[in-house]
Amino acid sequence: MNAPQAKAPKTAISPTRAENYSEWYQQVVRASDMAELSGVRGCMIIKPNGYGIWELMQRDLDRRFKETGHENCYFPLFIPLSYFQKEADHVEGFAKEMAVVTHHRLSTKNGVLVPDGELEEPLIVRPTSETVIGVAMAKWIKSYRDLPLLVNQWANVVRWEMRPRLLLRTAEFLWQEGHTAHETYEDAMAETRRMHEIYRQFVEEVLALPVVPGEKPANERFPGAVNSFSIEAMMQDGRALQAGTSHYLGQNFSKSLDIQFQNREGNLEHVHTTSWGVSTRLLGALVMAHSDDNGLRVPPRLAPWQVVIVPVLRGDSDKESVLAYCESLKSELQAQTYAGDRLRVKLDKRDISGADKKWDWIKKGAPLVLEIGARDVEGGKVCVTRRDHLDQGKRFPLRSEFIAGIVDELTAIQQGLFDQALAFMTSRTVTDIKTRAAFDAYFGKNDENGFVGNQGFVRAKWSGDLSSLESIDELGVTIRCIPFDQDGKEGVCVLTGKPATQDVIFARAY
Amino acid sequence: MNAPQAKAPKTAISPTRAENYSEWYQQVVRASDMAELSGVRGCMIIKPNGYGIWELMQRDLDRRFKETGHENCYFPLFIPLSYFQKEADHVEGFAKEMAVVTHHRLSTKNGVLVPDGELEEPLIVRPTSETVIGVAMAKWIKSYRDLPLLVNQWANVVRWEMRPRLLLRTAEFLWQEGHTAHETYEDAMAETRRMHEIYRQFVEEVLALPVVPGEKPANERFPGAVNSFSIEAMMQDGRALQAGTSHYLGQNFSKSLDIQFQNREGNLEHVHTTSWGVSTRLLGALVMAHSDDNGLRVPPRLAPWQVVIVPVLRGDSDKESVLAYCESLKSELQAQTYAGDRLRVKLDKRDISGADKKWDWIKKGAPLVLEIGARDVEGGKVCVTRRDHLDQGKRFPLRSEFIAGIVDELTAIQQGLFDQALAFMTSRTVTDIKTRAAFDAYFGKNDENGFVGNQGFVRAKWSGDLSSLESIDELGVTIRCIPFDQDGKEGVCVLTGKPATQDVIFARAY
């Protein structure tokens, strides 16, 4: 990955992926106007292009949640320390990264403003809301008639990060968290799997990002969960990124928070709960999976502007006719429907050169950029640049032909991005590593320049013995998930050589 | 207001407005499933019916913001104390109500979890974001070409409240805050007034709530603002509620945060900034303005469900035919368009009695409730209850007639709620108080039972002398705004008897 190229091509983003993947990522996020780190330690600013994509993610997911019977609520940002302490695993899992509110005003002492009004009990800025929502559930749920209780919230959460990474790992991020309560294990597990499957469909259909769905091994479970499920995506450097999780919490929280209901036989029982979430981390996944050395590439279903029209003016003489042509083109395009919505079309009238505008939108990842000048107006044509195939250069179809084909073209771009990502994940998934020696040789060691081996998904047998995982700590490798599709065949554990039937995915991860 | 009635009517909400307005309010919020206070001091839980209304408010406002060129972003929850200190008035205005984060983890000491990892600089949980957004603007803005900069964020904010009141005044609430930067005073003031007018239109058209638009007197300005504008609504007890504010911040923040741009002449200049916001307080306004003694009444444009269909089953024999009729009725209604959206129709299949269901939806404020039993199916009819006129009882139109008239009916309900609120505000606006004695007599004194005088808007002349306002402190009365519509006539100040031309609105406020 880090070998210098003989002759680097001229690209809008420098360094390229091949030159320095990590720095390339930062540069794409910056050039695409998605986000930046703020002056507030570890916290980010999500900028218009990033937030616009997040809004489209929200809208699509929200529809899926509502169609499956969930209602949105909003719960407090602050969680009293005592709530956390009720669930031992849970508080232990988050204690090292909690922002703690200890005072409720400022006062001037010796001319300096200092915290004042100390709270009797410290408040935690929520890192997740199982406890505060569980306390509400305990109040709301009386009988089986109140079940299932299906709520979701869109909110900000805080997990103090010592090594923040823009969009992927920041002290504050935005997410949704679903929380549900059920009568039985079966109902709760069905919900856990249903939401996991909704995430898989959403990420594959809308983010155009193929994933491996599966269960987390015990050491990677959410703190307090009985079973955790995830979808694992592959970034362009071959590392894994967990793109969504869904947890069956059993009766752990209902017992510690006393969430009981009168069952159909009239007896008191503890509910079974679930929780599930995806976050603005998905914006980071989008960048890492689909961008190229010219910037972001946004799948059409998430593009704030699917088509951007750039007028190219030679002087004042053609201004009126070119702008009129652009306006009517915009109207005609907006009348088209793609993926259930009217097309989102931007006419960029900023007072900068046409070439600068075009490259601005290339870097921001707009799927189609149209440059319109006097010659196009005369010929009734459009000049089209497709973001997913910059190598094909411009084409000059008749305006009517372009409009007639626009929905098919966007559909093809969406599918093309998925296909590219799937081909990459397939090419970087290794299934023929059977021994520990081969495993170590593949991943390589950690030297002062980072990991020098390969990056990818190693799909291999594992005995299920958690202690065997300690030996791969130094490689920086973890089990990402136990995929749902299992061959069930007898084999040997790649780590220990013991008998094993279970396939797992090993990888380095973000 | 507090006189006991000779014979109280049986109502779904107890006490009634006349019996105890403040307690009635709490009961309506509870019965309508809008919100409740949580176990976290001063923080609320916004429940499905309340959050559903907020989502519709958000969607409508967001469209108006985008149509006027604003883009959504997201800025950090935490603001370093040093940012606040740069603007003296601003920090002074908020210092007494700030939640302060001082630690970033928990550790166990002597078996007890305690805050650990003290921060070098305390972080404030944002009460508003002028400073943190201003710091970003200073980075983003280089020249006049970058202006105007028009951003908005949807976020939670925290202002520590010693006396929280559900939806109206809580430690945490949700809002939007717009922040813009401009080249000139004229541009910034035009923006301030434009957004103020958008709030007026939104609250009148969508919340069906008439308001008085005007400027705040100097003592009621936002901390750090040069001019503050508000829209003031009247609640059913005659008190005022500030329903939205828009501020011209001048160069106060740009000078303290160093937000400069190169102007058209090539010189460095400080930008002029604005900020404007509305919050979940509007949910409280909705309850206080439109509800009656049977619960909430939601204007159709904000109703999560505009029509609720309640099947009334006598036994299993009619179940299939009644439910089939309800399903097809729902489909037909959903095909109708009102205010730009498909009708939002709920078929309530819960396993409780039809009467319980109906009253549940009356209390939640659904504009139209349809009860459908076997007789309605046979006759091809629907049984309609209109929430805005419960006194008219049920009516039984033909199904086809009801559907043909539904859009007109919802339009009439929306307009009717506005007209009622306007008639009330007009009846409680007093314009003939000319002397201090009459003023005191109208508002009455504060005794141990609260204020015993009248509640309403007193529109009268005021000299503009801020010191004269101290004398009405003990009445609990403030100037709500200086309305835009002024007669400009010479008169005498109602507080001091001095000459005055300016009309203002005096009232007690939430």
Interface residues (C-beta under 8 A of the other chain):
Chain A: S38 G39 V40 C43 M44 I45 I46 K47 P48 Y51 G52 E55 E71 N72 C73 Y74 F75 P76 L77 F78 I79 P80 L81 Y83 F84 Q85 V91 A95 K96 E97 M98 A99 V100 V101 T102 H103 H104 R105 L106 S107 L113 P115 G117 P122 L123 I124 V125 V132 V135 A136 R145 V151 A155 N156 V158 W160 A171 E172 L174 D351 I352
Chain B: S38 G39 V40 C43 M44 I45 I46 K47 P48 Y51 G52 E55 E71 N72 C73 Y74 F75 P76 L77 F78 I79 P80 L81 Y83 F84 Q85 V91 A95 K96 E97 M98 A99 V100 V101 T102 H103 H104 R105 L106 S107 L113 V114 P115 G117 P122 L123 I124 V125 V132 V135 A136 R145 V151 A155 N156 V158 W160 A171 E172 L174 D351 I352
